[in-house]
Every structure is written in structure tokens, then in C-alpha cells.
Amino acid sequence: MPNVKIYIDETRLAACRAAIEDALPRLRDLLCERLAVEASACQIAVLPVLGLPDQPQVNAELLILPRSGRTPERIRAVAGTMRQVLEQASGLDVAVRVGMLDPETYLALK
């Protein structure tokens, strides 16, 4: 259940909006393939934010549940590919952060 929030500096969003929108299906396919989930399990959102000029203008947060096979190396590789996809689409500096959710306390109602 990958939950992705992509925060883009609001002053930069208009210039890259179409390319980011076009990249979202590719990003979902990447997550489905590399994390072994169905597309219906993914939640991806793009949010405009106000940020400081000296930090990455795009910040992606990926939250996932732990699962066998989701090794630190695999997660790092997924994050790296996410970063490449978002950098190519936006033309901006991108940071990707990954957090593991607690399966005992996580709840999703759809």
C-alpha cells in the first residue's frame, strides 16, 4: 500500500504541472512492479506548498507497510528511481523520503 505525497513549491508547479501529471501513471507502475502491489493499493497526490528557496523544490514522501522482500536496498532503489522520474518531469531538485508504517496500528478504509 504505497502512499505517495509529492509536494511541489507553488511558484514552480505551473511550469511542470503537465509533465508531472504525465509521469504519475509511470510512477504508479513503478511502485506496483517494484513493491508487488496492485494499482488499487496506491494513493498518489501532488500538493502545492510554500517552502524555503534553499531546499529541494520537490519533496516526495513514500509511506509503505513492511513486507518480506522490501529490503533496505530495494526500498533505496525504488526511492532513487522515483527521484529520477520526478526530476526528469519537473526539471527541479527532488528529495525523496520513505517511511515504514506500523502494520499493527495502520488502518485504511476505502
C-alpha positions in Angstrom: 0.0 0.0 0.0 2.2 2.8 -1.2 1.0 6.2 -0.2 2.9 9.0 -2.0 2.6 12.7 -1.5 4.5 14.9 -3.9 5.0 18.4 -2.5 6.0 21.0 -5.2 6.8 24.6 -4.5 3.8 26.5 -5.6 5.9 29.0 -7.5 7.2 26.2 -9.7 4.2 24.0 -10.1 2.6 25.7 -13.1 5.8 25.2 -15.2 5.9 21.5 -14.6 2.3 20.5 -13.9 1.6 18.8 -17.2 4.8 16.8 -17.1 4.3 15.8 -13.5 0.7 14.7 -14.4 2.0 12.7 -17.3 4.6 11.0 -15.0 2.1 9.9 -12.4 0.9 6.7 -14.2 4.6 5.7 -14.8 5.3 6.3 -11.1 2.4 4.2 -10.1 3.5 1.4 -12.4 7.0 1.6 -10.9 5.6 1.2 -7.4 3.3 -1.6 -8.3 6.1 -3.6 -10.0 8.9 -3.0 -7.5 6.7 -3.3 -4.4 4.5 -6.1 -5.6 1.1 -4.3 -5.1 -2.0 -3.7 -7.3 -2.7 -0.3 -8.7 -5.8 -0.1 -6.5 -3.5 -0.1 -3.4 -1.6 3.0 -4.5 -2.5 6.5 -3.4 -0.6 9.3 -5.1 -1.2 13.0 -4.6 0.5 16.2 -5.8 0.3 19.2 -3.4 1.5 22.8 -3.9 3.4 24.1 -0.9 5.2 27.2 0.3 8.8 26.3 1.0 12.2 27.8 1.5 14.2 28.6 -1.6 17.3 26.7 -0.4 15.6 23.3 -0.1 14.6 20.9 -2.9 11.6 22.4 -4.8 10.0 18.9 -5.0 9.7 16.7 -1.9 8.2 13.2 -2.3 7.2 11.1 0.7 6.6 7.4 0.2 4.9 5.6 3.1 4.7 1.8 2.9 4.0 -1.2 5.0 6.9 -3.6 5.8 6.8 -6.8 3.8 9.3 -9.5 3.2 11.4 -8.6 0.1 11.2 -4.9 0.9 14.8 -4.8 1.9 16.6 -1.5 2.6 18.4 -2.0 -0.8 15.1 -2.5 -2.7 13.5 0.5 -1.0 16.5 2.7 -1.7 16.4 1.6 -5.3 12.7 2.5 -5.6 13.3 5.9 -4.0 16.2 6.5 -6.4 14.0 5.7 -9.4 11.2 7.8 -8.1 13.6 10.7 -7.7 14.8 10.3 -11.3 11.2 10.2 -12.7 10.3 13.3 -10.8 13.5 15.2 -11.7 13.0 14.4 -15.3 9.4 15.5 -15.2 9.9 18.7 -13.2 13.4 19.8 -14.1 13.8 20.6 -10.4 15.8 19.3 -7.4 13.9 16.4 -5.8 14.2 14.8 -2.4 12.5 11.5 -1.6 11.8 10.3 1.9 10.5 6.9 2.8 8.7 5.9 6.0 7.6 2.5 7.1 4.1 2.2 8.6 3.3 0.2 11.6 1.1 -2.7 10.4 -0.4 -3.1 13.9 -1.8 0.4 14.0 -2.2 1.3 10.3 -5.8 1.4 9.1 -7.1 2.3 5.6 -10.8 2.5 4.7 -11.6 2.7 1.0 
